[in-house]
C-alpha cells in the first residue's frame, strides 16, 4: 500500500468522523492564523554570532524595509481573535455549568501547554549550559520561547470578558467594537500627537486590552449573527482605508512587527494600524466564509485543518524551540547561511526559505512528545498537586530568566 493511499484513507476517515454541525470555515481560518505565527517568526527572525559563538536575535527587516508588507500577511492575530470570539460565544451558549466553570475549563486548556513548555525549558537550560551552550545563547533562546506566550495571557483575559462581549453584541451589534477602536485612537493621538512629549511612556500599555479585544468582540458579534455581509464589507473597506491613511498620511511604521532600532512599533502594544488591519482581515474572512467552507468539504484539505487545530497550543508554544533546535547546534559549527549569519542579504532570505521545511520537521518531531500537554490531566496518577506545584515553580524560574530578571 502506497503512502498516498494511506494518506487518502486517513483524510477520508477524518472527514467521515467530523460532525455535520462542525463549522469548517471557522476551523480553517483558525488553522491559517495559527500557521502564520511560526511562518512569521521563522521568516522575520534571525540570528547573529558574536566572537564567543553565542547567538543573538536579529531581524531581516532591519536591512530589508521592503519586506514590511510581508508582515501584513503574516500578522494574522486579528483573525485568530476574531475566530476566538466566534468560537467562544458558541461554547458559552452550550455550557452545561456556571460561567466560572466554563471559564476554568478554557483556562486549563490554555495553561497546561504554557506550563509544559516553560517547565521543560527550565530543566533543559542547565543541561544545555553544562554541555557548553553559552549563557547568551540560552538567554536568546529563552526570550524567543516566551515571546509568543504573551498572547495566551491576553487571550485568557479577553475570554473572561465573553459574557460582557455578548451583552455588548446584543445591544450594539457589530458596532460594539467601535468604542475599542476609539480608545486605541485616543491613546495613539496622545502618544504620537502634539502632546507626545509630555505624555508618560506607560500610557501605551492602555492599548493592550482594547487593542486585542477589538477583533474578539467582532468575533462575538459575528457568532451572535449581528454582522452580515454589509457589515463585513464595511469592515473590509473601512479597515483598508484607515490602514492606508495611517501609513501614508500619519506615517505609522510599515512593519506590523517590531524592528530593532526603530523607536515605534505597531504590535507591542497594538497601535491603531493593527486594528485597521484586523478590521480588513475580519471583513474579508466573513465574506469568504462560504467559499472556504466549500473548499474544506474536500477531505484532502480538511484533514490538515483538523490536525493543526488539534495541535494549536503545541504549535504556538514549541515552534520557536524547533528553530532553536537547528540554530543552536549550527552555532557550534560557525556561520551557517540562513541560520547563524546576519539576515542582511538576499542569500540569507533564499537560505532561510530552504530551512523552513527543516524547522517544520523538527516541530513535528517535538510535537510527538509535547502534544500530551494539550490533553486533560491523566487520571489515576499520584500527587497531581505536587506535580503542578513543581511545574509552576520551574515555569516561574524560567520566566524570570527569560525576562532578564536573573
Secondary structure, DSSP 8 states (H G I E B T S, - for coil): --HHHHHHHHHHHHHHHS-TT--HHHHHHHHHHHHHHHHHHHHH-EEEE-TTS-EEEE-GGGT-GGGHHHHHHH--HHHHHHHHHHHHHHHHHH-SS-HHHHHHHHHHHHHHHHHHHHHHHHHHHHHHHHTT--HHHHHHHHHHHHHTTHHHHHHHHHHHTHHHHHHHHHHHGGGGGHHHHHHHHHHHHHHHSTTGGGS-GGGGGGHHHHHHHHHHHHHHHHHTT---HHHHHHHHHHHHHHHHHHHHTS---S-SS--TT-S--SBTTB-HHHHHHHHHHHHHHHHTHHHHHHHTTSHHHHHHHHHHHHTHHHHHHHHHHHHHHHHHHHHHH---TTTTS-S-SHHHHHHHHHHHHHHHHHHHHHHHHHGGGGS---TT-S-HHHHHHHHHHHHHHHHHHHTT--
